[in-house]
Amino acid sequence: MGKDLLFPDYIFESSWEVCNKVGGIYTVLSTRAKTLQEKLNDHIIFIGPDCWKDKNNPYFIEDPSLFADWVEDTANQGLSIKVGRWDVPGKPIAVLVDFTPYFTEKNEIYGRLWELYQVDSLHAYGDYDEASMFSYAAGLVVESFYLYYLNQDTKVVYHANEWMTGLGLLYIRHRLPQIATVFTTHATSIGRSIAGNNKPLYDYLFAYNGDQMARELNMESKHSIEKQTAKYVDCFTTVSDITARECLELLDKPVDVVLPNGFENNFVPKGATFTAKRKAARKHLIHIANCLLGTDLDDEVLIVSTSGRYEFRNKGVDVYIEAMNRLLRDKNLKKQVLAFIEVPGWVGEPRKDLVDRMNSGKKFDTPLEVPMITHWLHNMSHDNVLGMLKFLNMLNRKDDKVKLIFLPCYLTGDDGVINMTYYDVVLGNDLCIYPSYYEPWGYTPLEAIAFKVPCITTDLAGFGQWANKERGGESRLEDGVKVIHRTDYNYSEVADAIKDTVSEYSAYDKTQIAKARSNADKLSKKALWSHFITYYYEAYDIALRKAMDRMAAREE
């Protein structure tokens, strides 16, 4: 990078997930916040939806002293906002805006959007209106702040994340053309939809027409706002090379910069604390399994898991189960395997029979009824995981060398059975497995290796491609990450490759395990924000130069 990059005086960044933890974008923004806050010192301002209204928002600390004059002014304009700090490392300023008043104006807003930028909102349904009204409100917040405090001499960047924030970006583009704009799609809405509808995405990517597929899959409005935002933004970005290809083919726009997702590893315990937490996690997971299964597993058992959103095919939950089923009959498996699926389903209540056993202090030699799950579900008979286990006759029999247990709840520490947070659980693993079919980046494998847990992923995940690039070839298990080649059609080969890798790991001696764990840790440190933030600086530079050129052209 040259030293002459233009850098903003102010950055406004909007996302549905600012102070609102619903998915992976929360992790992207909240971990990157510290690096930008250190660089900009309160000149980075995040804008999110005020979803909590009068209830206490656990991610937000309101501070009435921040911009008190401006807040009073916004109230006179009819804007309803809360200003404070996002309760994450760095404590950046956050503005939460109430977007509900704009629903009454939505037809006029959509009409103007069509006239100015040809965005088709006619077929909107579901969360489109809610996201768009928030996006519009976020645009009003930036406009108001800019007019109150800033001027033409201030270099300002507005960074919008995902299709949900496109409308606000286009509003800023029209009203304040001097503001430089950056748009990041973390996954194209139409690409995710194609994959989620069990259509082959990758082999046919060159042949798909994004507009046509949007019509076919009833995604026209989301696709339209995403495509037009990508077209008119100053700097269009995405999170991985694989999604960049998707953008080119489905949105008809090449990205200007790829912004890989970094992280801060301050959540990883050190030294003796790490060792103690790992020991405690293993002990607890084995205790849960023994109570549920009526077994006597000990610390020699190989603990593996998969986790993420409940996207049965996209996240590779199906192929993970298939691999564990094949592992049952693998002659080379040297240890018993305790496999977990940590994916939140339609969870009902914790199993009282399991909790009673766990609290009894006794040992049991008979399994509980349905010994594959820790919590009852509202849809026991229609759940994909339980359905596949039943189809494959995987019933966790006593003699089975592989036992598979479904933890269908968010691991927030208060679920009634596990009662540990996800990070406290994950470091108890020997191996984590994320065989994704559709994964623009993939935080789960990155988090796993940060805890020195080697993992398996695929080259259809942005993270998997990055690991291969760092390795300079195909990344192997001893490197800390095993990257399996995955296509639209090689499901069976992927299942076999996972089975073989787990079997191989079960035969590792202490030296080989220590090497794989050490290499996992080293690789994770290459993905820290201190390395990846430079890509953002490049994006800001591109956007600021475009905005300057635009304003210069207007003056001529």
C-alpha positions as CSV (number, residue, x, y, z in Angstrom):
1,M,0.0,0.0,0.0
2,G,1.3,3.5,-0.8
3,K,1.4,6.2,1.8
4,D,-0.7,8.6,-0.2
5,L,-4.1,6.9,0.4
6,L,-6.9,9.4,1.2
7,F,-8.4,8.7,4.6
8,P,-11.8,10.0,5.9
9,D,-12.2,12.4,8.7
10,Y,-15.5,10.8,9.5
11,I,-16.9,7.4,8.8
12,F,-20.6,6.6,9.2
13,E,-21.4,2.9,9.0
14,S,-24.9,1.4,9.0
15,S,-26.1,-2.1,9.4
16,W,-29.2,-3.9,10.7
17,E,-26.8,-5.6,13.1
18,V,-25.3,-2.6,14.9
19,C,-26.1,-3.2,18.6
20,N,-28.4,-5.9,17.3
21,K,-26.9,-9.4,17.5
22,V,-28.6,-11.6,14.8
23,G,-25.8,-13.0,12.7
24,G,-22.2,-13.0,11.5
25,I,-22.2,-9.3,10.4
26,Y,-22.5,-8.4,14.1
27,T,-19.1,-10.1,14.6
28,V,-17.6,-8.4,11.5
29,L,-18.6,-4.9,12.7
30,S,-18.2,-5.3,16.4
31,T,-14.7,-6.7,16.2
32,R,-13.5,-4.3,13.6
33,A,-14.9,-1.3,15.6
34,K,-11.9,-1.3,18.0
35,T,-9.3,-0.9,15.2
36,L,-11.3,1.9,13.6
37,Q,-12.0,3.6,16.9
38,E,-8.3,3.7,17.7
39,K,-7.6,5.3,14.3
40,L,-10.5,7.7,14.2
41,N,-11.2,8.4,17.9
42,D,-15.0,8.9,18.0
43,H,-15.1,10.0,14.3
44,I,-16.4,6.5,13.5
45,I,-20.2,6.5,14.1
46,F,-22.3,3.3,13.8
47,I,-26.0,3.5,12.9
48,G,-28.4,0.7,13.8
49,P,-32.1,0.1,14.3
50,D,-33.8,0.9,17.6
51,C,-35.4,-2.5,17.8
52,W,-35.5,-2.6,21.6
53,K,-37.5,0.6,22.1
54,D,-38.2,1.0,25.8
55,K,-36.6,-2.3,26.8
56,N,-33.0,-2.5,27.9
57,N,-30.7,-3.2,25.0
58,P,-27.8,-5.3,26.3
59,Y,-25.4,-4.2,23.5
60,F,-25.9,-0.4,23.9
61,I,-25.0,2.1,26.6
62,E,-27.0,5.3,26.1
63,D,-25.1,8.6,26.8
64,P,-27.3,11.7,26.7
65,S,-24.2,13.9,26.9
66,L,-23.0,12.9,23.4
67,F,-24.0,15.4,20.7
68,A,-26.8,16.8,23.1
69,D,-27.4,19.9,20.9
70,W,-27.7,17.9,17.7
71,V,-30.0,15.3,19.4
72,E,-32.3,18.1,20.4
73,D,-32.2,19.5,16.9
74,T,-33.1,16.0,15.4
75,A,-36.2,15.8,17.7
76,N,-37.4,19.1,16.1
77,Q,-36.9,17.5,12.7
78,G,-39.1,14.5,13.7
79,L,-36.1,12.1,14.0
80,S,-36.3,9.8,17.0
81,I,-32.8,8.7,17.9
82,K,-30.7,7.4,20.9
83,V,-27.0,8.2,21.1
84,G,-24.5,6.2,23.1
85,R,-21.8,3.6,22.8
86,W,-21.8,0.1,21.4
87,D,-20.8,-2.2,24.3
88,V,-18.0,-3.9,22.5
89,P,-14.2,-3.4,22.7
90,G,-13.3,0.1,21.7
91,K,-16.8,1.4,22.8
92,P,-17.5,3.3,19.5
93,I,-20.3,5.8,19.2
94,A,-23.6,4.3,18.1
95,V,-26.8,6.0,17.0
96,L,-30.0,3.9,17.1
97,V,-32.9,5.3,15.1
98,D,-36.6,4.6,15.3
99,F,-37.6,3.8,11.7
100,T,-41.3,3.0,12.3
101,P,-42.6,6.5,11.6
102,Y,-41.5,6.2,7.9
103,F,-43.9,3.3,7.1
104,T,-46.6,5.9,6.4
105,E,-44.3,7.5,3.7
106,K,-43.0,4.2,2.2
107,N,-44.9,4.5,-1.2
108,E,-43.5,8.0,-1.8
109,I,-40.0,6.9,-0.7
110,Y,-40.1,3.8,-3.1
111,G,-41.5,6.0,-5.9
112,R,-38.6,8.4,-5.6
113,L,-36.2,5.5,-5.5
114,W,-37.6,4.2,-8.8
115,E,-37.4,7.6,-10.4
116,L,-33.8,8.2,-9.4
117,Y,-32.2,4.8,-9.4
118,Q,-34.7,2.4,-11.0
119,V,-35.1,0.3,-7.9
120,D,-38.1,-2.0,-8.2
121,S,-39.9,-2.2,-4.8
122,L,-43.2,-3.3,-6.3
123,H,-42.8,-6.9,-5.3
124,A,-41.6,-6.2,-1.8
125,Y,-42.6,-8.6,1.0
126,G,-41.4,-9.9,4.4
127,D,-38.5,-7.9,5.9
128,Y,-38.0,-5.7,2.8
129,D,-40.1,-2.8,4.1
130,E,-38.7,-2.9,7.6
131,A,-35.1,-3.0,6.4
132,S,-35.8,-0.2,3.8
133,M,-37.4,2.1,6.3
134,F,-34.5,1.6,8.7
135,S,-32.1,2.3,5.8
136,Y,-34.0,5.5,4.9
137,A,-33.9,6.6,8.6
138,A,-30.2,5.9,8.8
139,G,-29.7,8.1,5.7
140,L,-31.6,10.9,7.4
141,V,-29.4,10.6,10.5
142,V,-26.2,11.0,8.4
143,E,-27.7,13.9,6.5
144,S,-28.8,15.7,9.7
145,F,-25.4,15.1,11.4
146,Y,-23.5,16.3,8.4
147,L,-25.5,19.5,8.0
148,Y,-25.2,20.3,11.7
149,Y,-21.5,19.6,12.3
150,L,-19.6,19.1,9.0
151,N,-18.9,20.9,5.7
152,Q,-17.5,20.4,2.2
153,D,-13.9,20.4,3.6
154,T,-14.6,17.3,5.7
155,K,-13.7,14.0,4.1
156,V,-16.7,11.7,4.9
157,V,-17.4,8.1,4.1
158,Y,-20.8,6.4,4.4
159,H,-20.4,2.6,4.6
160,A,-23.5,0.5,4.1
161,N,-23.7,-3.3,4.8
162,E,-26.0,-5.7,2.9
163,W,-29.0,-5.0,0.7
164,M,-30.9,-3.8,3.9
165,T,-28.9,-0.5,3.9
166,G,-28.9,0.2,0.1
167,L,-31.8,2.6,0.2
168,G,-30.1,4.9,2.7
169,L,-26.9,4.8,0.7
170,L,-28.7,5.9,-2.5
171,Y,-30.5,8.6,-0.5
172,I,-27.1,10.0,0.6
173,R,-25.7,9.6,-2.9
174,H,-28.6,11.9,-4.2
175,R,-28.8,14.4,-1.3
176,L,-25.1,14.7,-0.4
177,P,-23.0,13.8,-3.4
178,Q,-19.9,15.1,-1.6
179,I,-20.1,12.1,0.8
180,A,-18.1,9.1,-0.5
181,T,-20.0,5.8,-0.4
182,V,-18.9,2.2,0.2
183,F,-21.3,-0.8,-0.1
184,T,-20.4,-4.3,1.2
185,T,-22.5,-7.3,0.3
186,H,-21.7,-10.1,2.7
187,A,-23.6,-12.6,0.4
188,T,-25.7,-11.8,-2.6
189,S,-29.4,-12.2,-1.8
190,I,-30.0,-14.1,-5.0
191,G,-26.9,-16.3,-4.6
192,R,-28.0,-17.4,-1.1
193,S,-31.5,-18.0,-2.5
194,I,-30.3,-20.1,-5.4
195,A,-28.2,-22.2,-3.0
196,G,-31.0,-22.4,-0.4
197,N,-33.4,-23.6,-3.0
198,N,-31.2,-26.7,-3.8
199,K,-30.2,-25.4,-7.2
200,P,-26.6,-25.9,-8.3
201,L,-24.9,-22.5,-7.9
202,Y,-21.3,-22.8,-8.9
203,D,-21.2,-24.9,-12.1
204,Y,-24.0,-22.8,-13.6
205,L,-22.9,-19.4,-12.2
206,F,-21.7,-18.2,-15.6
207,A,-25.1,-19.1,-17.1
208,Y,-27.5,-17.7,-14.5
209,N,-29.1,-14.3,-15.1
210,G,-29.5,-12.6,-11.8
211,D,-32.7,-10.7,-12.8
212,Q,-34.3,-13.8,-14.3
213,M,-33.5,-15.9,-11.2
214,A,-34.8,-13.1,-8.9
215,R,-38.2,-13.3,-10.8
216,E,-38.2,-17.1,-10.6
217,L,-37.4,-17.2,-6.8
218,N,-39.6,-14.2,-5.9
219,M,-36.6,-12.1,-4.9
220,E,-37.1,-9.2,-7.2
221,S,-37.1,-6.3,-4.7
222,K,-34.1,-7.4,-2.6
223,H,-32.2,-8.2,-5.8
224,S,-33.1,-4.9,-7.3
225,I,-31.9,-2.7,-4.4
226,E,-28.7,-4.7,-4.1
227,K,-27.9,-4.5,-7.8
228,Q,-28.7,-0.8,-8.1
229,T,-26.7,0.1,-5.0
230,A,-23.7,-1.9,-6.4
231,K,-24.1,0.0,-9.6
232,Y,-24.2,3.6,-8.2
233,V,-21.9,3.3,-5.1
234,D,-18.4,4.8,-5.2
235,C,-16.7,1.6,-4.0
236,F,-18.4,-1.8,-4.2
237,T,-17.0,-4.5,-2.0
238,T,-17.6,-8.0,-0.8
239,V,-15.9,-10.4,1.7
240,S,-14.2,-13.1,-0.4
241,D,-13.0,-14.0,-3.8
242,I,-15.8,-16.6,-4.2
243,T,-18.5,-14.0,-3.5
244,A,-16.8,-11.5,-5.8
245,R,-17.3,-14.0,-8.6
246,E,-21.0,-14.2,-7.5
247,C,-21.4,-10.4,-7.6
248,L,-19.9,-10.2,-11.1
249,E,-22.2,-12.9,-12.5
250,L,-25.5,-12.2,-10.6
251,L,-25.3,-8.4,-10.0
252,D,-23.4,-7.6,-13.3
253,K,-20.8,-5.5,-11.4
254,P,-17.2,-6.4,-10.5
255,V,-16.2,-5.5,-6.9
256,D,-13.6,-2.8,-6.4
257,V,-12.0,-4.4,-3.4
258,V,-12.4,-7.7,-1.4
259,L,-12.7,-7.0,2.3
260,P,-11.9,-10.3,4.1
261,N,-13.5,-10.6,7.6
262,G,-10.9,-10.3,10.3
263,F,-11.4,-10.6,14.1
264,E,-9.9,-9.6,17.4
265,N,-8.7,-12.6,19.5
266,N,-9.3,-10.9,22.9
267,F,-12.0,-13.4,23.7
268,V,-9.4,-16.3,23.7
269,P,-8.2,-17.0,27.2
270,K,-4.5,-17.3,27.8
271,G,-2.2,-19.8,29.7
272,A,-3.5,-21.6,32.7
273,T,-7.0,-20.1,32.2
274,F,-7.2,-21.6,28.7
275,T,-6.1,-25.0,30.0
276,A,-8.7,-24.9,32.8
277,K,-11.5,-23.8,30.6
278,R,-10.7,-26.5,28.0
279,K,-10.7,-29.1,30.7
280,A,-14.0,-27.9,32.2
281,A,-15.7,-27.8,28.7
282,R,-14.6,-31.4,28.0
283,K,-15.7,-32.7,31.3
284,H,-19.1,-31.0,31.0
285,L,-19.8,-32.2,27.5
286,I,-18.8,-35.7,28.4
287,H,-21.0,-35.6,31.5
288,I,-24.0,-34.5,29.4
289,A,-23.4,-37.3,26.9
290,N,-23.0,-40.0,29.5
291,C,-26.3,-38.9,31.2
292,L,-28.2,-38.8,27.9
293,L,-26.7,-42.0,26.5
294,G,-26.2,-44.1,29.6
295,T,-22.5,-44.5,28.6
296,D,-19.2,-44.2,30.4
297,L,-17.2,-42.1,28.0
298,D,-14.0,-40.6,29.4
299,D,-11.5,-37.9,28.4
300,E,-10.0,-40.1,25.7
301,V,-13.0,-39.6,23.6
302,L,-12.6,-37.5,20.4
303,I,-14.9,-34.5,20.6
304,V,-16.0,-33.0,17.3
305,S,-18.7,-30.5,16.4
306,T,-20.3,-28.4,13.7
307,S,-22.1,-25.1,14.4
308,G,-23.7,-22.1,12.8
309,R,-27.1,-21.0,11.5
310,Y,-29.7,-23.7,10.8
311,E,-29.1,-23.8,7.1
312,F,-29.2,-27.6,6.6
313,R,-27.6,-27.7,3.2
314,N,-25.8,-24.4,2.9
315,K,-23.9,-24.9,6.1
316,G,-23.2,-28.6,5.3
317,V,-25.1,-30.0,8.3
318,D,-26.4,-32.8,6.0
319,V,-23.0,-33.9,4.8
320,Y,-21.6,-33.7,8.4
321,I,-24.3,-36.2,9.6
322,E,-23.6,-38.4,6.5
323,A,-19.8,-38.4,7.4
324,M,-20.5,-39.3,11.0
325,N,-22.7,-42.2,9.8
326,R,-19.9,-43.5,7.5
327,L,-17.4,-43.1,10.4
328,L,-19.5,-45.7,12.4
329,R,-18.2,-48.4,10.0
330,D,-14.6,-47.1,9.6
331,K,-12.1,-49.7,10.5
332,N,-9.3,-47.2,10.9
333,L,-11.0,-45.2,13.6
334,K,-8.8,-45.4,16.7
335,K,-11.0,-43.6,19.3
336,Q,-14.6,-43.3,20.2
337,V,-16.1,-40.1,18.7
338,L,-18.6,-37.8,20.5
339,A,-20.0,-35.5,17.8
340,F,-22.2,-32.5,18.4
341,I,-24.4,-30.4,16.2
342,E,-24.6,-26.9,17.8
343,V,-27.2,-25.3,15.6
344,P,-30.2,-23.4,17.0
345,G,-33.5,-25.1,16.0
346,W,-37.1,-24.4,17.0
347,V,-36.2,-25.1,20.6
348,G,-38.9,-25.8,23.2
349,E,-37.6,-26.6,26.7
350,P,-34.6,-28.3,28.2
351,R,-35.2,-32.0,28.9
352,K,-36.1,-32.4,32.5
353,D,-35.2,-36.1,32.5
354,L,-31.7,-35.2,31.3
355,V,-31.3,-32.3,33.8
356,D,-32.4,-34.6,36.6
357,R,-29.8,-37.2,35.7
358,M,-27.1,-34.5,35.4
359,N,-27.9,-33.3,38.9
360,S,-28.2,-36.7,40.5
361,G,-24.5,-37.4,40.8
362,K,-25.2,-41.0,39.7
363,K,-23.9,-43.1,36.8
364,F,-26.4,-44.6,34.3
365,D,-26.2,-47.6,32.0
366,T,-29.4,-47.1,30.0
367,P,-30.1,-44.3,27.5
368,L,-32.9,-41.8,27.8
369,E,-35.7,-41.9,25.3
370,V,-34.6,-40.1,22.0
371,P,-30.9,-40.1,23.1
372,M,-29.9,-37.7,20.3
373,I,-31.0,-34.4,21.6
374,T,-30.6,-32.2,24.7
375,H,-33.8,-30.0,24.4
376,W,-37.2,-30.8,23.2
377,L,-38.2,-29.1,19.9
378,H,-41.6,-27.6,18.9
379,N,-41.3,-29.6,15.6
380,M,-39.8,-32.9,16.7
381,S,-41.4,-34.8,13.8
382,H,-40.4,-32.3,11.1
383,D,-36.9,-31.4,12.1
384,N,-34.2,-31.9,9.4
385,V,-31.5,-33.1,11.8
386,L,-33.7,-35.6,13.7
387,G,-35.3,-36.7,10.4
388,M,-31.9,-37.5,8.9
389,L,-30.7,-39.4,12.0
390,K,-33.9,-41.5,11.9
391,F,-33.5,-42.1,8.2
392,L,-29.9,-43.3,8.7
393,N,-30.9,-45.3,11.8
394,M,-28.3,-43.4,13.9
395,L,-29.8,-44.0,17.3
396,N,-26.6,-43.7,19.5
397,R,-26.6,-47.4,20.4
398,K,-24.2,-48.5,23.2
399,D,-21.8,-50.2,20.9
400,D,-21.6,-47.4,18.3
401,K,-18.1,-45.9,18.1
402,V,-19.7,-42.6,17.0
403,K,-22.3,-40.9,19.1
404,L,-24.0,-37.8,17.6
405,I,-25.9,-35.3,19.8
406,F,-28.0,-32.3,18.7
407,L,-27.7,-29.2,20.9
408,P,-30.5,-27.2,19.3
409,C,-30.2,-23.9,21.3
410,Y,-28.3,-20.7,21.2
411,L,-25.2,-21.3,23.5
412,T,-25.6,-18.1,25.5
413,G,-24.9,-19.7,28.9
414,D,-28.5,-20.0,30.1
415,D,-30.2,-22.7,28.0
416,G,-30.9,-25.0,31.0
417,V,-28.7,-27.9,30.0
418,I,-25.3,-26.8,28.6
419,N,-25.3,-23.5,30.5
420,M,-22.0,-22.5,28.9
421,T,-21.4,-19.9,26.2
422,Y,-20.4,-21.0,22.7
423,Y,-16.8,-19.8,23.1
424,D,-16.5,-21.8,26.4
425,V,-17.9,-24.9,24.6
426,V,-15.9,-24.7,21.4
427,L,-12.5,-24.8,23.1
428,G,-13.4,-28.3,24.5
429,N,-13.3,-29.7,21.0
430,D,-10.6,-31.8,19.4
431,L,-11.8,-31.0,15.9
432,C,-14.4,-28.7,14.4
433,I,-16.1,-29.5,11.1
434,Y,-17.7,-26.9,8.8
435,P,-18.4,-28.5,5.4
436,S,-20.3,-25.5,3.9
437,Y,-21.8,-25.5,0.5
438,Y,-22.6,-21.7,0.6
439,E,-20.4,-19.6,2.9
440,P,-19.2,-16.2,1.7
441,W,-16.6,-16.1,4.5
442,G,-17.1,-18.3,7.5
443,Y,-16.4,-17.1,11.0
444,T,-16.9,-20.4,12.8
445,P,-13.7,-22.0,11.4
446,L,-11.8,-18.8,12.1
447,E,-13.0,-18.8,15.7
448,A,-12.2,-22.5,16.1
449,I,-8.6,-22.1,15.1
450,A,-8.3,-19.1,17.4
451,F,-9.0,-21.6,20.2
452,K,-6.3,-23.8,18.8
453,V,-8.9,-26.3,17.5
454,P,-7.9,-27.7,14.1
455,C,-10.9,-27.6,11.7
456,I,-12.2,-29.0,8.4
457,T,-13.9,-26.7,5.9
458,T,-14.4,-26.5,2.2
459,D,-13.1,-24.4,-0.7
460,L,-16.7,-23.1,-1.3
461,A,-16.2,-21.1,1.9
462,G,-14.3,-17.8,1.6
463,F,-12.3,-18.7,4.7
464,G,-11.3,-22.1,3.1
465,Q,-10.1,-20.4,0.0
466,W,-8.1,-17.9,2.1
467,A,-6.5,-20.8,4.1
468,N,-5.4,-22.4,0.8
469,K,-4.0,-19.2,-0.4
470,E,-2.0,-18.7,2.8
471,R,-0.7,-22.3,2.6
472,G,0.2,-21.8,-1.1
473,G,-1.7,-25.0,-2.0
474,E,-4.2,-27.3,-0.5
475,S,-4.3,-26.7,3.3
476,R,-4.1,-30.0,5.3
477,L,-5.0,-31.0,8.8
478,E,-1.5,-30.7,10.1
479,D,-1.5,-27.0,8.9
480,G,-4.4,-26.4,11.3
481,V,-7.2,-26.4,8.6
482,K,-8.1,-29.2,6.3
483,V,-9.8,-27.7,3.2
484,I,-11.9,-30.2,1.2
485,H,-12.7,-29.6,-2.4
486,R,-16.4,-29.2,-2.8
487,T,-18.6,-28.8,-5.9
488,D,-22.3,-28.8,-6.7
489,Y,-22.3,-32.5,-7.1
490,N,-19.6,-34.2,-4.9
491,Y,-21.5,-34.6,-1.7
492,S,-20.5,-38.2,-1.3
493,E,-16.8,-37.5,-1.8
494,V,-17.0,-34.7,0.8
495,A,-18.6,-37.0,3.3
496,D,-15.9,-39.6,2.7
497,A,-13.1,-36.9,3.0
498,I,-14.5,-35.8,6.4
499,K,-14.8,-39.4,7.6
500,D,-11.2,-40.1,6.5
501,T,-9.9,-36.9,8.1
502,V,-11.5,-37.6,11.5
503,S,-10.2,-41.1,11.3
504,E,-6.7,-39.9,10.5
505,Y,-6.8,-37.4,13.4
506,S,-7.9,-40.2,15.8
507,A,-4.5,-41.8,15.2
508,Y,-2.4,-38.7,15.8
509,D,0.1,-38.9,18.6
510,K,0.6,-36.1,21.1
511,T,3.4,-34.5,18.9
512,Q,1.2,-34.4,15.8
513,I,-1.8,-33.0,17.8
514,A,0.4,-30.3,19.3
515,K,1.7,-29.3,15.8
516,A,-1.8,-29.1,14.3
517,R,-3.1,-27.1,17.3
518,S,-0.1,-24.7,17.1
519,N,-0.4,-24.2,13.3
520,A,-4.2,-23.5,13.8
521,D,-3.3,-20.8,16.3
522,K,-0.6,-19.3,14.0
523,L,-3.0,-19.2,11.0
524,S,-5.7,-17.5,13.1
525,K,-3.3,-14.6,13.9
526,K,-2.9,-13.9,10.2
527,A,-6.6,-13.0,10.1
528,L,-6.5,-10.3,12.8
529,W,-8.0,-6.9,12.0
530,S,-4.5,-5.4,12.3
531,H,-3.7,-7.2,9.0
532,F,-7.1,-7.0,7.2
533,I,-8.0,-3.4,8.0
534,T,-5.6,-2.2,5.2
535,Y,-8.2,-3.5,2.6
536,Y,-10.7,-1.1,4.1
537,Y,-8.3,1.8,3.9
538,E,-8.0,1.0,0.1
539,A,-11.8,1.0,-0.2
540,Y,-12.1,4.4,1.6
541,D,-9.4,5.8,-0.7
542,I,-11.3,4.6,-3.9
543,A,-14.6,6.1,-2.6
544,L,-13.1,9.4,-1.5
545,R,-11.4,9.9,-4.9
546,K,-14.6,9.1,-6.8
547,A,-16.5,11.6,-4.7
548,M,-13.9,14.3,-5.2
549,D,-14.0,13.7,-9.0
550,R,-17.8,13.9,-8.9
551,M,-17.7,17.3,-7.1
552,A,-15.0,18.6,-9.3
553,A,-17.0,17.7,-12.4
554,R,-20.0,19.5,-11.0
555,E,-18.0,22.7,-10.5
556,E,-16.7,22.8,-14.1
